[in-house]
Amino acid sequence: MIEINNISKSFAGKNVIHNISFCFEAGKTNMIIGESGSGKTTLLKCMVGLNELDTGQVLFDGRNFYDLDFNGKKEIRKEIGMLFQGGALFDSKTVEENVVFPISMFTDLSASEKKDRANFCLQRVNLENANHLYPSELSGGMKKRVAIARAIAVQPKYLFCDEPNSGLDPKTSIVIDNLIKEITEEYNITTMVITHDMNSVIEIGDNIMFIYKGQNWWEGDKREILKTDNKEVIDFVYATKFMKELKTKL
Amino acid sequence: MNIFFHFGRYFIFIKRAFAKPEKFSIYVNRIFEEMNILGVGSLGIVAIISVFMGAVITIQSAFNFESPLIPYYAIGVAVRDSMILEFSPAIVSLILAGKVGSSIASEIGTMRVTEQIDALEIMGINSAGYLIFPKIVASVLFNPILIIFSMFLGVAGGYIFGVLAGVVSPHQFVYGIQYDFRPFNVVYALIKSGVFAFIIASVPAYHGYYTKGGALEVGRSSTKGVVYSSVLILAFDLILTQLLLS
């Protein structure tokens, strides 16, 4: 479980996120939604320490990340898997080497054990026979799946996904969404997904936080979000013609 | 004030790069990989430059030593000392600052803007240590080898072109390169090459590591890395020469 308490962050005097608190539950897909520029990615980066907080706490199962020294933070980060928007795969390494990399860094497994673990993770994301390809030879969906395989290679307790569906077709998006959901439940991971894709929210959103102008504007689950009377949430959720038609049927 | 900011951040960056490795065996493998990329990959350009530099020094020396008071073997002495004292350690390092420095800055800069460095940090890996430490060590270990290689090829180039052009006889040239040889000159050159290697690897890496933005900024970081490392090489060339030879 991850708890954030009264998180604030500003850049050059401008408040980007302001006094946000939320509880991300283990074994559930916790989603952060909001318009572009609302502060979603900044919040994620503050939670993992890629951006320093101005005020607030980030508690990983009770351990305040910002109270820890460099080595303490490193220990928590070893429990984190992260899926970046662009995949962030290592260009100079093959698919298999990308997945083996964290295993080599943090375990003393033999070469064959590492290879077996990498193959298991790649099979888990339905990506076989791609071990020797380089990231430049992969499609967008394949890159995301390799990134998920790399993120789960060392069995993380926390999984952060920054817009996992960006740039993907609807069919591949659903595959990635379902994969994240399955992995979260299977390994009881605390998963946090940043998105502005309402299909993903309705598909896999167990807990949802809507960020508006850098604040926690609304929270609930995927059923509640469709029935809320919060104006900003309604404007966001029913922004597309498809969703407006869906609303009339509800 | 900007220079003090960069100065301080550079030293913090170097301190992080030399922090205790997560797994030593992986770092050792990385050092050998970098030796192959940065060192062995530069052998060709170093060979070509050295041979031509040696040849040009021979012909220019012959042109300037036309006085009957100066013996022909002085051409060999000039080639040897020019190559050992300055051309091999300094000029070759400047060339490497361009070749290796731009490669390091653009590699690290691209990793930064494509979030690969963030990915390393999130995994709990000291990204500066994993990426930069092997490059610095490989460069400092391999650069002296390149410089010695350059010295031999420079003198050999001078000999071949000098003899072929008929400006010096083989006997006079060989006598010249043996005349009043001071081994300390080689030590001086190797000390310089070690310092220059540190600059060549660390300064462009620093500029690449702190790149913000996209492809345009990666290009700018690469240019800054090469320019600043070249200026620092020239500055340290002067400082070390004053300290070691005066």
HADDOCK unambig.tbl for C-alpha pairs under 7 A between the chains (distance, minus, plus):
assign (segid A and resid 74 and name CA) (segid B and resid 124 and name CA) 4.45 0.50 0.50
assign (segid A and resid 75 and name CA) (segid B and resid 124 and name CA) 6.64 0.50 0.50
assign (segid A and resid 77 and name CA) (segid B and resid 122 and name CA) 5.45 0.50 0.50
assign (segid A and resid 77 and name CA) (segid B and resid 123 and name CA) 5.53 0.50 0.50
assign (segid A and resid 77 and name CA) (segid B and resid 124 and name CA) 4.71 0.50 0.50
assign (segid A and resid 78 and name CA) (segid B and resid 123 and name CA) 5.27 0.50 0.50
assign (segid A and resid 78 and name CA) (segid B and resid 124 and name CA) 5.03 0.50 0.50
assign (segid A and resid 80 and name CA) (segid B and resid 122 and name CA) 6.79 0.50 0.50
assign (segid A and resid 80 and name CA) (segid B and resid 123 and name CA) 6.66 0.50 0.50
assign (segid A and resid 88 and name CA) (segid B and resid 114 and name CA) 5.98 0.50 0.50
assign (segid A and resid 88 and name CA) (segid B and resid 115 and name CA) 5.38 0.50 0.50
assign (segid A and resid 88 and name CA) (segid B and resid 116 and name CA) 4.82 0.50 0.50
assign (segid A and resid 88 and name CA) (segid B and resid 119 and name CA) 6.52 0.50 0.50
assign (segid A and resid 89 and name CA) (segid B and resid 116 and name CA) 6.47 0.50 0.50
assign (segid A and resid 90 and name CA) (segid B and resid 116 and name CA) 6.28 0.50 0.50
assign (segid A and resid 105 and name CA) (segid B and resid 23 and name CA) 6.34 0.50 0.50
